[in-house]
Amino acid sequence: MCRNIRVLYNFDPPATDEEIRAAALQYVRKISGFTRPSKANEAAFDAAVDEVARVSAKLLAALESSAAPKNREIEAARARARAAQRFAS
């Protein structure tokens, strides 16, 4: 899995359309092997990103959880602490 794709479910506030599209773009880049497609493949690439984003938003809207929503700032601080520990010299 691409490390840039983050969990978007069960956050307060919910994931934005921009976050969902960014995750879809990373996914399509990963499976296609293209960072930027050629002109010949651009339409197919963009259509795939749009479709993955649409389906992802639909999935996030349909999921249910009994857990309390996670706080974005707390989760970001935890991720920074893990990264600092991981990359400490």
N, C-alpha and C positions, 0 to 999 in steps of 0.2 A: 504494500500500500504506500502511496505517496505520503511522505511526512508532512507535506503542506496541507493536506486535507484534514480538517479538524472536525471533531464531533460538533454537530449543530443542534442536536436534540436536547430538549428539556432545560433550556436556559431562560432566564428572565432578565431582560426582554428577549423574546423569541428571535431566532435567526432572521436577518433581513434578506430581501431578494438579492442584494449585492453579495452577501456572504454565500448564499446558495449558488449563485452563478459562478463565483470564484472557485468554489469547491468543484462544480461541474467542469469548469475549464481545466483545473488541475487533473481531474480524472481523465478527461478526453486527451489531454496532452500525454498523460502517462500511458494509456493504452494504445494511442496512435504512434507514439514515438516522435511526434512533432511538437516543437515549442511554438513555432509559427508555421502553418502549412503553406505550401506553394499556392500560387493563384489557381492552379487546376484543382486543388483539393480544398480550397478555402470555403466554398459553399457547403460541402459535405461536413467539414469540420465545425463550422458555425451552427449548422443544423443539429449536429450531434450535441454540441454544448447546450443549445436551447432545449432540446428534448430531455437531456439528463437533468438540467435545472428544473424543468417542469415536473418531471417525475419525482425528483427529490423533494420539491416543495409539497407535492401531493402526499408523499410518504410522511414527511414531518407533520403535516396537518392531521394525518390519520392515526399516528401513534398515540398511545395513552400510557401514562405512568402514574403510579401511586406515590412516587418519590417527589419531594419538594424540588422545584426548579433550582438549578445551580446559579450562583451569582457569577457573572462574567469577570468582575474585578478579582474576586477571590481565586477563581480558576486560573486567571492570567498570572497572578502572583505566584501560585503554586508551580506553574509551568516555568516561570522565570527562575524560581528557586531550584527546580530540577535541572534546568539548563546550566545554571551557575555551578551546581555540584558536579554535573557531568563533565563540563569543560574546564573545571578548575585545574590549575597546574600543580 
